[in-house]
Amino acid sequence: MKSTASSESGVKDSALPSAESAAAKRIRLFKQTLIILSVCLAFSVLGLPAGWTNPALSDMNKDQTNVYGTVMILEPWEADMLGSLPAVGMIPGAWLGGWMGTRMGRRHSLMILQVPVVLGWILIALAYNPAMILVGRVLQGINSGASGIIANSYIVEVSDTAYRGTFASLPGIFIGAGNIAPLALGFALRWFEIPYIGIALSFVAAALLFFLPESPTFLILSGKEEEARKVLARLRGPSVDVETELETVHRMNENKSKESLGSILHSRVWRSLAVIGILMLFQNFCGFEVVATFTTRIFIESGVAIDDKVAALLVIVAMMVGFIISTIFIDKFGRRSLLVTSTCLIALFSFLMGTYSYLENDNSVEQVSVSLLESNITAVENIGNSDYTVDGNSTTNVPAGDSGWWWVPVACLMGITISGSLGIGPVAWILSAEYFPTSVRPKCMAITSTMVSVWNFSALQLYSPLLRALTAAGLFWFYGGVSLVGAIFCLTCVAETKNKAIG
């Protein structure tokens, strides 16, 4: 099925008039850049909790005391939940964000949504038992689900059409920065001290949001046309007739102002929902999200000797590189081209990783991975150098690969993360904001975000069963096959939104 995005009218953005001088264009883009960079700080706010897990588990393995100096030991299932519970919180967060974005506006909603993430950090910092940490993680997930929807909507609504893809790619860089920050802070701070940095960042984000304008499309649909006209004049510059953009937004949202269920069930909207939902399924089951989450564990199962923090840093730096490449080229080559390129490259590196596991050490990988899964490992420290902590007892090292081909799994995992972050990682989210009419965009993004949470939780929870059933080689071949099917889907079913107006 060939979906048509909400931008199918193909109306060009009136904010790019031929009479505009070069100086006026620079001023206009500078203003938009400042606004969007300020909003992107909200993505660092939600990226920080995602990156906190790795240094927290490493620290807890060294020193099992909390802020009160008492011993607090996580059970294996509790350690697993540190990573998966934010996805659970994202489900109600997505619907909360859809409702808030529609009723309260983008800017005010993002400010209010700093409350749950701050409460989550406070619970983690002051935790005297694991339950407090887990509740804090759910609260952080609520913020992630809601803020991601609203902030993405805001960015595509204030950006000029010609630069919308570039601006919409910036959140990935800020999320990556948020992921890296806890790893760097973890070298100097305890797991319960890092949350104070997160709290400070939320206050800075809220302060910046206070000075930003409201989304002009939200103002138009709220009947505040005069205010919307003023905001558009500031965003598009003095040489632009903003009435054209006002009329375009009205036309693309006619008969949908009531935001009813019937609007969402419109054939164009539900077809777009289906395309985005399937695209998000490929995003999570192509291996990109699994590799980014279980980096250290995969390195163990590959028999490569590398420190856990170094492994996590390598993957996140690779992700940052991919996000930067995506930001540079998305408006030049288009969304669909990056999606197809990304999924094909993930397939290539996945097949290489699977072949390496099969030829080099598939038997030892299977024995190591199964023994790790069955022995309740709480954390791993200095892979290949230090002993593992299993059920509170020191054990012998898991054998590290001593082959001259040790660099192959490192390169393959780096390649998977770079490939995913230059295409299917960020572009799927950009399309989820561009595909829908403004009047139903928050609710449609809430639906897609809910699907993403389910896909993400399922992909992470199925990793161990699939590893047992398929072995490491078979698992990566499975990811490669899914990626190839995803490439075909993107090529045949995803509509290009480059240089098209959105409503």
C-alpha distance (Angstrom), angle and dihedral (degrees) to the residues before:
residue distance angle dihedral
M1 . . .
K2 3.75 . .
S3 3.77 109.9 .
T4 3.75 123.5 -150.8
A5 3.76 116.9 -143.4
S6 3.75 122.8 -135.5
S7 3.77 85.8 -105.2
E8 3.81 91.9 65.0
S9 3.77 92.9 116.4
G10 3.78 85.8 79.1
V11 3.78 92.9 -145.8
K12 3.78 109.6 164.2
D13 3.76 119.5 -127.2
S14 3.77 110.5 -94.2
A15 3.79 88.7 -148.7
L16 3.79 91.2 83.9
P17 3.83 105.0 67.8
S18 3.79 121.1 172.1
A19 3.81 90.7 -129.8
E20 3.78 93.1 61.5
S21 3.79 113.8 113.6
A22 3.79 122.2 -129.8
A23 3.80 90.9 -113.5
A24 3.81 92.5 51.5
K25 3.79 90.3 49.1
R26 3.81 91.4 52.4
I27 3.80 91.1 50.3
R28 3.79 91.9 47.9
L29 3.80 93.7 50.1
F30 3.80 91.7 43.4
K31 3.81 90.6 56.4
Q32 3.79 92.3 48.4
T33 3.79 91.3 46.8
L34 3.81 92.5 53.4
I35 3.81 91.2 49.0
I36 3.79 94.2 47.9
L37 3.81 94.2 44.6
S38 3.80 88.3 53.3
V39 3.81 91.0 51.7
C40 3.80 90.8 46.1
L41 3.79 89.7 64.4
A42 3.81 84.7 75.0
F43 3.81 87.1 64.2
S44 3.80 90.9 54.7
V45 3.80 86.4 52.2
L46 3.82 90.3 58.1
G47 3.81 92.8 38.2
L48 3.80 93.4 57.7
P49 3.85 95.1 66.5
A50 3.80 90.4 48.7
G51 3.79 90.9 55.3
W52 3.81 94.7 42.7
T53 3.81 94.7 75.7
N54 3.82 97.3 71.0
P55 3.84 98.8 52.4
A56 3.82 90.7 37.8
L57 3.80 94.9 57.2
S58 3.79 91.3 43.1
D59 3.81 91.1 51.3
M60 3.81 93.2 45.3
N61 3.78 89.4 53.9
K62 3.82 91.1 55.7
D63 3.79 98.5 39.4
Q64 3.80 119.5 17.7
T65 3.81 95.9 -168.1
N66 3.79 126.5 109.9
V67 3.79 131.2 -145.7
Y68 3.82 90.3 -73.8
G69 3.79 92.8 54.2
T70 3.81 93.5 -113.0
V71 3.79 123.6 128.1
M72 3.80 116.2 -98.1
I73 3.80 117.9 178.8
L74 3.79 123.0 -171.7
E75 3.77 119.0 -140.6
P76 3.83 113.9 -130.2
W77 3.81 92.3 -105.1
E78 3.81 89.8 50.7
A79 3.79 90.7 52.5
D80 3.81 89.2 51.5
M81 3.80 90.7 49.8
L82 3.80 91.3 57.2
G83 3.79 87.2 73.3
S84 3.80 101.4 36.1
L85 3.83 103.7 40.2
P86 3.82 94.9 75.3
A87 3.82 87.1 62.4
V88 3.80 88.4 55.2
G89 3.80 90.8 51.2
M90 3.79 90.6 49.6
I91 3.81 91.6 67.3
P92 3.83 97.5 66.4
G93 3.80 87.8 31.4
A94 3.79 91.5 59.9
W95 3.80 92.7 54.4
L96 3.78 91.7 43.1
G97 3.79 89.1 52.2
G98 3.80 92.3 48.4
W99 3.80 91.4 52.6
M100 3.82 95.3 42.7
G101 3.79 94.0 46.4
T102 3.78 90.8 52.9
R103 3.80 98.8 41.9
M104 3.79 105.2 30.5
G105 3.77 103.5 27.4
R106 3.78 131.2 -112.4
R107 3.80 100.6 -84.0
H108 3.80 99.9 47.0
S109 3.80 91.5 43.4
L110 3.80 92.5 54.9
M111 3.79 90.2 50.5
I112 3.81 93.4 50.6
L113 3.81 92.0 46.0
Q114 3.79 90.7 65.5
V115 3.83 85.8 76.2
P116 3.84 98.8 73.2
V117 3.80 93.9 45.3
V118 3.82 91.2 49.5
L119 3.81 90.4 48.9
G120 3.79 88.7 49.2
W121 3.80 92.0 52.8
I122 3.81 91.1 47.9
L123 3.81 91.6 53.0
I124 3.80 90.6 49.5
A125 3.80 94.7 46.3
L126 3.82 93.0 49.1
A127 3.82 96.8 36.1
Y128 3.78 115.3 141.8
N129 3.82 93.0 174.5
P130 3.83 135.8 26.2
A131 3.81 92.6 -106.3
M132 3.81 91.2 68.8
I133 3.80 90.8 53.4
L134 3.79 92.3 49.2
V135 3.81 92.7 49.9
G136 3.79 88.7 49.2
R137 3.79 89.9 53.2
V138 3.81 91.2 53.5
L139 3.81 90.2 51.8
Q140 3.78 89.7 51.0
G141 3.80 89.2 51.4
I142 3.81 90.2 53.6
N143 3.80 89.3 55.9
S144 3.81 91.6 47.2
G145 3.79 94.0 50.8
A146 3.79 94.9 47.0
S147 3.81 101.1 36.5
G148 3.80 93.8 46.7
I149 3.79 91.8 57.1
I150 3.78 96.5 45.0
A151 3.80 97.8 41.6
N152 3.82 92.5 48.8
S153 3.79 90.0 50.3
Y154 3.79 91.6 49.3
I155 3.81 93.5 50.9
V156 3.81 96.0 51.4
E157 3.81 90.7 44.8
V158 3.81 97.5 54.0
S159 3.82 97.6 38.7
D160 3.78 126.9 94.8
T161 3.79 111.6 -111.1
A162 3.81 94.4 -118.5
Y163 3.81 92.1 55.7
R164 3.80 100.7 30.0
G165 3.80 94.2 104.2
T166 3.80 92.9 52.1
F167 3.79 92.8 47.8
A168 3.80 92.1 44.6
S169 3.83 90.0 53.9
L170 3.80 93.7 57.2
P171 3.84 94.3 81.3
G172 3.80 89.4 67.7
I173 3.80 90.5 59.4
F174 3.80 91.6 49.2
I175 3.80 91.8 47.4
G176 3.80 88.5 51.6
A177 3.79 90.4 50.1
G178 3.79 88.6 50.6
N179 3.82 89.2 52.0
I180 3.79 93.6 50.1
A181 3.81 96.1 46.9
P182 3.84 97.2 70.1
L183 3.80 91.0 47.2
A184 3.80 90.6 54.1
L185 3.80 92.5 42.6
G186 3.80 89.9 48.4
F187 3.80 90.7 71.0
A188 3.83 89.5 64.8
L189 3.83 107.1 20.0
R190 3.79 135.0 58.8
W191 3.80 120.6 -118.4
F192 3.82 91.5 -101.6
E193 3.82 92.9 49.5
I194 3.82 97.1 55.1
P195 3.85 91.5 68.9
Y196 3.81 90.5 69.6
I197 3.80 89.0 63.7
G198 3.79 88.4 51.9
I199 3.81 91.4 51.2
A200 3.80 91.6 50.9
L201 3.81 90.9 49.2
S202 3.81 91.1 53.0
F203 3.80 91.3 53.2
V204 3.81 90.8 50.4
A205 3.81 90.9 49.1
A206 3.81 92.1 49.9
A207 3.81 90.9 49.1
L208 3.80 92.6 52.6
L209 3.80 92.5 46.3
F210 3.81 89.4 55.6
F211 3.82 90.5 67.7
L212 3.81 97.7 45.6
P213 3.82 125.3 99.1
E214 3.79 121.3 -112.1
S215 3.79 119.0 -104.0
P216 3.84 107.7 -82.3
T217 3.81 92.6 -142.7
F218 3.80 90.9 53.9
L219 3.81 89.5 50.3
I220 3.80 91.6 50.0
L221 3.79 93.4 51.9
S222 3.81 90.1 44.9
G223 3.80 90.5 58.5
K224 3.81 94.1 -108.8
E225 3.77 95.9 124.1
E226 3.79 96.9 151.5
E227 3.80 91.8 54.4
A228 3.80 89.8 44.6
R229 3.80 89.6 51.4
K230 3.80 90.8 54.5
V231 3.80 93.1 47.9
L232 3.80 91.7 48.7
A233 3.80 90.6 49.5
R234 3.82 89.3 54.9
L235 3.80 92.8 46.3
R236 3.81 99.8 42.3
G237 3.80 100.7 36.0
P238 3.82 134.5 -122.1
S239 3.82 96.3 -70.0
V240 3.80 94.5 63.9
D241 3.78 129.3 91.5
V242 3.81 99.5 -138.1
E243 3.80 91.7 -170.2
T244 3.81 89.4 81.5
E245 3.79 91.3 58.0
L246 3.80 91.2 45.3
E247 3.79 90.3 53.5
T248 3.81 91.7 46.4
V249 3.80 92.9 54.2
H250 3.81 91.1 47.3
R251 3.79 92.1 49.1
M252 3.81 94.9 47.7
N253 3.79 91.3 50.8
E254 3.77 101.9 40.2
N255 3.80 114.3 136.6
K256 3.80 90.0 15.4
S257 3.77 101.7 79.6
K258 3.80 93.0 106.5
E259 3.82 90.6 60.3
S260 3.78 90.0 -142.5
L261 3.77 128.7 167.2
G262 3.78 86.5 -103.2
S263 3.80 90.0 62.7
I264 3.80 91.2 55.0
L265 3.82 90.3 47.3
H266 3.79 91.3 55.0
S267 3.83 106.3 126.4
R268 3.80 93.6 -118.3
V269 3.82 92.1 50.0
W270 3.79 98.6 47.0
R271 3.80 91.4 45.8
S272 3.79 88.0 53.7
L273 3.81 89.8 47.7
A274 3.79 89.9 53.0
V275 3.81 92.8 50.2
I276 3.82 93.6 48.1
G277 3.81 91.8 44.9
I278 3.81 92.5 52.4
L279 3.80 91.0 44.0
M280 3.81 89.7 53.7
L281 3.82 88.8 49.4
F282 3.80 89.8 57.8
Q283 3.81 89.9 44.5
N284 3.81 90.9 60.5
F285 3.80 101.0 35.2
C286 3.81 98.6 44.0
G287 3.80 88.7 80.5
F288 3.81 98.3 -108.2
E289 3.81 96.3 108.7
V290 3.81 92.7 40.6
V291 3.81 92.9 52.2
A292 3.81 91.8 46.7
T293 3.81 91.5 51.0
F294 3.81 101.9 38.5
T295 3.80 99.7 36.4
T296 3.79 97.7 132.8
R297 3.79 93.2 43.5
I298 3.79 92.7 50.9
F299 3.79 90.7 49.7
I300 3.81 88.7 53.1
E301 3.78 91.9 50.1
S302 3.80 89.6 48.6
G303 3.81 89.9 55.4
V304 3.80 93.9 -122.8
A305 3.79 117.5 147.6
I306 3.79 108.7 -133.3
D307 3.79 135.5 132.6
D308 3.80 114.2 -99.0
K309 3.82 95.2 -125.7
V310 3.78 91.6 46.3
A311 3.80 90.1 51.8
A312 3.80 92.1 50.7
L313 3.81 91.7 47.1
L314 3.80 91.8 50.4
V315 3.79 91.8 53.8
I316 3.80 95.6 45.4
V317 3.80 92.9 46.2
A318 3.81 87.6 51.1
M319 3.81 88.9 51.1
M320 3.80 90.1 51.1
V321 3.81 90.4 52.8
G322 3.79 90.1 51.8
F323 3.80 92.8 48.7
I324 3.82 90.8 50.6
I325 3.82 91.5 49.9
S326 3.81 89.5 49.6
T327 3.80 91.8 50.7
I328 3.80 91.7 51.8
F329 3.81 98.4 46.6
I330 3.81 107.6 28.2
D331 3.81 95.5 91.1
K332 3.81 91.5 41.8
F333 3.80 100.2 50.1
G334 3.81 101.1 20.1
R335 3.80 135.1 -124.2
R336 3.79 99.1 -78.4
S337 3.81 94.3 50.4
L338 3.80 91.4 53.9
L339 3.80 91.3 47.0
V340 3.79 93.5 52.3
T341 3.81 92.9 43.9
S342 3.80 91.6 47.3
T343 3.80 96.4 50.4
C344 3.81 92.8 44.8
L345 3.81 91.4 52.1
I346 3.82 91.6 47.1
A347 3.81 88.1 52.4
L348 3.81 91.0 50.5
F349 3.82 95.0 50.4
S350 3.81 91.9 41.7
F351 3.80 92.1 53.6
L352 3.81 89.7 47.5
M353 3.81 91.1 49.8
G354 3.79 91.6 48.5
T355 3.80 92.1 48.1
Y356 3.81 91.1 49.5
S357 3.80 90.8 51.3
Y358 3.80 91.2 48.3
L359 3.81 97.4 46.6
E360 3.78 101.2 33.8
N361 3.77 110.5 36.2
D362 3.79 113.1 -19.7
N363 3.79 92.8 137.9
S364 3.80 95.0 49.5
V365 3.81 91.0 42.9
E366 3.79 91.1 54.8
Q367 3.82 92.4 48.6
V368 3.80 93.2 47.0
S369 3.81 95.7 45.3
V370 3.80 94.0 47.4
S371 3.79 91.7 47.3
L372 3.80 90.6 50.3
L373 3.80 92.4 48.8
E374 3.80 92.9 48.7
S375 3.80 98.2 44.0
N376 3.83 100.3 61.0
I377 3.78 98.4 -120.4
T378 3.77 108.4 -163.6
A379 3.79 97.5 -167.9
V380 3.76 141.7 -20.7
E381 3.76 125.1 -128.7
N382 3.80 128.6 -166.3
I383 3.77 97.5 -12.2
G384 3.77 112.0 -134.1
N385 3.81 92.2 10.5
S386 3.79 109.4 58.2
D387 3.77 134.3 40.9
Y388 3.81 120.4 -96.4
T389 3.76 123.4 -113.6
V390 3.79 107.7 -127.3
D391 3.79 118.9 173.0
G392 3.79 87.9 -21.1
N393 3.82 93.6 -57.1
S394 3.79 129.0 108.9
T395 3.78 114.4 -116.1
T396 3.77 135.8 -175.8
N397 3.77 118.9 -82.5
V398 3.75 120.2 -86.0
P399 3.79 103.7 -114.5
A400 3.77 113.6 -99.2
G401 3.75 121.5 -144.9
D402 3.78 111.5 -93.8
S403 3.78 95.6 -175.2
G404 3.77 122.0 121.1
W405 3.79 86.0 -120.6
W406 3.82 94.0 67.2
W407 3.80 90.2 117.7
V408 3.82 93.2 63.1
P409 3.85 97.5 78.4
V410 3.80 90.0 43.2
A411 3.80 91.1 52.9
C412 3.81 92.5 43.5
L413 3.81 94.7 51.8
M414 3.80 90.7 45.4
G415 3.80 88.6 49.5
I416 3.80 92.6 50.9
T417 3.81 92.7 51.5
I418 3.81 94.1 45.1
S419 3.81 91.1 47.6
G420 3.78 93.3 47.6
S421 3.79 95.1 47.8
L422 3.81 94.6 49.0
G423 3.80 92.6 56.2
I424 3.78 132.5 -5.1
G425 3.82 94.0 32.1
P426 3.83 100.6 59.9
V427 3.82 101.6 14.0
A428 3.80 93.7 60.4
W429 3.80 88.8 58.4
I430 3.80 92.5 45.1
L431 3.80 90.6 53.7
S432 3.80 90.7 47.8
A433 3.81 87.1 62.9
E434 3.82 96.8 39.5
Y435 3.80 99.2 45.8
F436 3.82 99.7 67.1
P437 3.83 136.8 66.0
T438 3.80 113.9 -103.2
S439 3.80 93.4 -115.0
V440 3.81 93.1 61.4
R441 3.81 100.2 23.1
P442 3.85 97.4 104.3
K443 3.81 92.5 48.5
C444 3.79 93.1 44.6
M445 3.79 90.5 48.8
A446 3.81 88.5 49.8
I447 3.80 88.7 56.1
T448 3.80 92.9 47.9
S449 3.81 91.7 45.0
T450 3.80 89.5 52.8
M451 3.79 89.7 52.2
V452 3.81 89.9 48.7
S453 3.81 91.0 52.5
V454 3.80 91.2 51.5
W455 3.82 92.8 45.6
N456 3.81 92.1 46.3
F457 3.79 94.9 48.3
S458 3.81 90.7 46.0
A459 3.81 94.4 48.2
L460 3.80 92.5 50.6
Q461 3.80 95.0 43.6
L462 3.82 92.4 47.7
Y463 3.79 93.2 52.7
S464 3.81 95.1 88.6
P465 3.84 96.6 43.8
L466 3.80 91.2 47.1
L467 3.78 90.9 47.7
R468 3.80 90.3 53.1
A469 3.78 92.8 46.7
L470 3.80 100.9 40.7
T471 3.84 104.5 23.5
A472 3.80 119.4 -130.6
A473 3.80 92.5 -71.6
G474 3.79 94.1 50.8
L475 3.79 92.3 45.2
F476 3.80 93.7 56.0
W477 3.79 91.1 44.0
F478 3.81 86.4 53.4
Y479 3.81 89.9 52.5
G480 3.80 89.6 48.6
G481 3.80 91.6 51.8
V482 3.80 92.2 48.8
S483 3.81 89.3 50.0
L484 3.81 92.2 53.2
V485 3.81 91.3 50.6
G486 3.80 87.6 47.7
A487 3.81 90.7 53.6
I488 3.81 90.6 53.6
F489 3.81 90.3 48.0
C490 3.81 92.3 50.7
L491 3.79 91.8 48.2
T492 3.80 95.4 49.6
C493 3.81 107.0 28.2
V494 3.82 109.5 28.8
A495 3.80 116.0 89.1
E496 3.80 117.9 -140.1
T497 3.82 113.6 -117.2
K498 3.81 98.4 -177.8
N499 3.82 112.1 133.9
K500 3.81 92.4 -1.4
A501 3.78 124.1 126.1
I502 3.78 117.4 -116.4
G503 3.75 126.3 -148.6
